[in-house]
Amino acid sequence: MGANESHLVKEIGSDQFPPNEHFFGLINFGNTCYCNSVLQALFFCRPFREKILQYKQQQKNQKKETLLTCLADLFHNIANQKKKVGTIAPKKFVQRLRRENDLFDNYLQQDAHEFLNYLLNTIADLLQEKSLTSKSAKGNNLSNHSSAANGSTAMANGPLLNKNEIVPPTWVHELFQGTLTNETKCMNCETVSSKDEDFLDLSVDVEQNTSISHCLRGFSSTETLCAEYKYYCEVCCSKQEAQKRMRIKNLPQVLALHLKRFKYVEQVNRYTKLSYRVVFPLELRLYNTSDDAVNKDRLYDLVSVVVHCGTGPNRGHYISIVKSHGLWLLFDDDMIDKIEPSTFEDFYGLAQDFQKGQSESGYILFYQSREI
Amino acid sequence: MASSDGGKEVKTAFVTREGKYKLLPLSEYSKPTRNQINPPQYSPVRLSFIETNVDKSSELIFAFNSGRELFVYPYRGVRKAADLSKPIDKRSYQGTMPTSHDFNKGLASADSLPLLIGFSGGQIQLIDPLRKEVFNCKLFNKERQVDKSRVTCVRWLPGVQNQFVVSHSSGQLYVYNTDLQTTCTQPPHYQSFKHTDSVSVFTCKTKSTRNPLYRWVVGAGAITHLSFSPDGEHLAITSADGYLRIVHWLRQELTTSFRSYFGAFLHCAWSPDGYYVAAGGEDDLVTVFSMQQRRIVCRGRGHKSWINCVAFDSSLCKPLEYRLASVGDDTQLCLWDINEDVLRQPPPASRPTSLPTPNSGVQSTVSLAPPSSAKTSKSPLTNKFVNLTLGGDKKDEKKEHKRNISFTSKSGSTNHVKPLDDKVLGTPVCPRLEEVPLLEPLICKKISNERLTSVHFLEECFVTACYEGNCYTWSRPTSPSSVKDVT
């Protein structure tokens, strides 16, 4: 990979090369690009990387191998390379992943979003386990969302942990967790009841020729509950027609957006890909925030994107585009290229429904709040 | 999702209060052969119209770019069908493609029609579709020594027949003189000429006057569009850094600026009276800024994706009543009525003092210093605003310094794009969403299967263009009483 290295350093310019930064491609262990692309996206999500490296520092003597220690070792390994550019084999991490979850214990292509979800939840669980054992004596009331109820809607990919006791939030929650508020207004007595729900990332429906802002607003559009879906109003003590909408009440520091591009089609008995063109800006604010949201004007910057190339969830390829010190880089397993934001056009999707061919489309977007 | 299902159908007519607008299928212009889909990296289709006077009758001619080609056709209006077999000019290019064009209004005549074309490779060509034999076609920045990045907009200077301005995605704009030599084999050396806020002007460091006459460095991102005010005094510049900057052209100073809610501004247009500037971009919003009050007066929400073009319909604009149109990536056309109720709304109540209103019209305000420093009010909020602007100054100076160094080595680089601070939110430069009226469109129609790139109003109709290079004509309502005087 020497040629690749010098090529990239040359392209960036050795004087312009970010100090203390390492660009390391990840070797593919047989359809592990779903994993590689997400790992790169997370590595270049600076607050996440810093937390992982901190964990590595604190856990020097830990003997028990977990997915988190494997990830920490991998990040540490990349961050402490002598070379600026190269490739690395995430062998230990992939082995651990395959051992821990049957879903990933094969050589098939997997859904990158499922992997991200699994990874974040596993890390959160491991951190929580640890803090519960070490801090169990102290009454921990740090929970910032005491009313959190982990509902199971398709929209919010909440923590898998669903315990009745208050679990201390981990840095995974501090970074990725936001809160949705589910407001239901009874059409009879006009009482509004709301229920909060935490999420680590948001899954949004995609439509042809729209923006990510529009797709996000889509799930906050008002829905009327009527006929067999009437809502039981506790004030009226009966089933009533109601209006329901879901808005974001607490905006996360890192907003992970999953575009629901894989749709199950019954006729063909499999998932097909919606290659719709969905544009995503480098800068984002949210429109669908609740009135009582405290940080509703938060300005986000795009930091990384997991891109799916191909036709379906279990075929095709994943790559990622990441931002580092103002540079944009494309990671395709062990290959790295510098790219210009003007070429992101290629990753929005296809503007025409009848257009066929290789669709390289944004699948998971990571936006980081500018305040942190 | 009822609304989105309803939106799938492509409309060929729609009704507003002034009557019915209809698509005229026979007045559709496109490249003569339509066989392939433009790859996504193709540049948006733009329209340039020019009126030429032949004897006593006037003729409309228009140019549009499509992929690697550029077409010039007589525009036959609403009564005659388009004749695609007889273009006035048709050019295809290799290795570079046209991105923007502009007819020279001052020099246009029955037998001469100077047309400037900007290219994705950074070059600028001057052609005359009517004098192909005699006219020497000129090519500026041929060696790409001035700027390697894509040309985003070319405009003739108002009132000056031999000078034009060209913006690039590098965030710089240049002024050229068509009478000076076009070749430039060495990267030019510049010296600082003028520096205000986020706009710096440089001249070429040579003994004799040469091209480019000036280099402007504007903001911290690609310049996306240029638009001169109707009186020619101001230039509105939209940028990928999220700002729309209005500069006084002759003074070479930043007059004022405002910010998108988020993301790049992609296009802008002046109201016919020059009192307002409308802009659209990556926040899916239409934003209207008042030059007199120096504040964002309203935003409009109706698009489902980025807005590629905004245009005022001058025949439906009068004082305190404006008609604006916008088209975008969502394949929709939105029309907006901006009326007195919106324009007269006081600045948001959260601000203790109102902004200083200028004594009269645009003309007088430009003689003042840049607006931010002109504010002398002692109110804490206003002071804060001033301080922030000053903070911005320093940052820009630093950035400027860096960019000067990098310029000679990497003129096409866009690496200097840095996030601007977000402190402007809640100020007149970028009010919060709830601080200014949020308009609903008068109509919002899906009028194409393809993404729309342009909308242009004419006397009897308006023309829209889409990404794949088709230009559609829409007739205005026919009832004569409903059409207001153009004056």
Boltz contact constraints between the chains, C-beta under 6 A:
constraints:
  - contact:
      token1: [A, 207]
      token2: [B, 4]
      max_distance: 6.0
  - contact:
      token1: [A, 209]
      token2: [B, 305]
      max_distance: 6.0
  - contact:
      token1: [A, 209]
      token2: [B, 329]
      max_distance: 6.0
  - contact:
      token1: [A, 209]
      token2: [B, 330]
      max_distance: 6.0
  - contact:
      token1: [A, 209]
      token2: [B, 331]
      max_distance: 6.0
  - contact:
      token1: [A, 210]
      token2: [B, 304]
      max_distance: 6.0
  - contact:
      token1: [A, 210]
      token2: [B, 305]
      max_distance: 6.0
  - contact:
      token1: [A, 211]
      token2: [B, 284]
      max_distance: 6.0
  - contact:
      token1: [A, 211]
      token2: [B, 305]
      max_distance: 6.0
  - contact:
      token1: [A, 213]
      token2: [B, 284]
      max_distance: 6.0
  - contact:
      token1: [A, 214]
      token2: [B, 304]
      max_distance: 6.0
  - contact:
      token1: [A, 279]
      token2: [B, 305]
      max_distance: 6.0
  - contact:
      token1: [A, 279]
      token2: [B, 306]
      max_distance: 6.0
  - contact:
      token1: [A, 281]
      token2: [B, 263]
      max_distance: 6.0
  - contact:
      token1: [A, 281]
      token2: [B, 282]
      max_distance: 6.0
  - contact:
      token1: [A, 283]
      token2: [B, 262]
      max_distance: 6.0
  - contact:
      token1: [A, 283]
      token2: [B, 263]
      max_distance: 6.0
  - contact:
      token1: [A, 284]
      token2: [B, 262]
      max_distance: 6.0
  - contact:
      token1: [A, 285]
      token2: [B, 261]
      max_distance: 6.0
  - contact:
      token1: [A, 285]
      token2: [B, 262]
      max_distance: 6.0
  - contact:
      token1: [A, 297]
      token2: [B, 425]
      max_distance: 6.0
  - contact:
      token1: [A, 299]
      token2: [B, 422]
      max_distance: 6.0
  - contact:
      token1: [A, 345]
      token2: [B, 40]
      max_distance: 6.0
  - contact:
      token1: [A, 345]
      token2: [B, 41]
      max_distance: 6.0
  - contact:
      token1: [A, 351]
      token2: [B, 451]
      max_distance: 6.0
  - contact:
      token1: [A, 370]
      token2: [B, 422]
      max_distance: 6.0
